[in-house]
Amino acid sequence: MRIDAFNRVSQLYQANSTKKTSSSGKSGRPDSVEISRLGRDAQVARAAVAKAPDIREDVVADIRQRMSDGTYQIDMDALADKLLDGCLL
């Protein structure tokens, strides 16, 4: 490739990239975005999850108390089922 051809292409690219375009586009109307109801609901749900604590202290305190009392029982069958639910066989 010739260097002068590269320079011309580069100059054209720079000339096109420095042009300012209006936000109104060709129609003369300003750009707008509409979020669907499902999208708004998803945003609300995401915000609620973000505000929720990672650790449910009331549940943890109850389990700790039952463990210290010796009344906390683990259902081994249920535990095995939960472990296998996460595995791909």
MODELLER restraints for C-alpha pairs under 7 A, 6 or more apart:
rsr = mdl.restraints
at = mdl.atoms
rsr.add(forms.Gaussian(group=physical.xy_distance, feature=features.Distance(at['CA:23:A'], at['CA:30:A']), mean=5.91, stdev=0.5))
rsr.add(forms.Gaussian(group=physical.xy_distance, feature=features.Distance(at['CA:23:A'], at['CA:31:A']), mean=6.13, stdev=0.5))
rsr.add(forms.Gaussian(group=physical.xy_distance, feature=features.Distance(at['CA:24:A'], at['CA:30:A']), mean=4.12, stdev=0.5))
rsr.add(forms.Gaussian(group=physical.xy_distance, feature=features.Distance(at['CA:24:A'], at['CA:31:A']), mean=5.87, stdev=0.5))
rsr.add(forms.Gaussian(group=physical.xy_distance, feature=features.Distance(at['CA:63:A'], at['CA:72:A']), mean=7.00, stdev=0.5))
rsr.add(forms.Gaussian(group=physical.xy_distance, feature=features.Distance(at['CA:66:A'], at['CA:72:A']), mean=4.90, stdev=0.5))
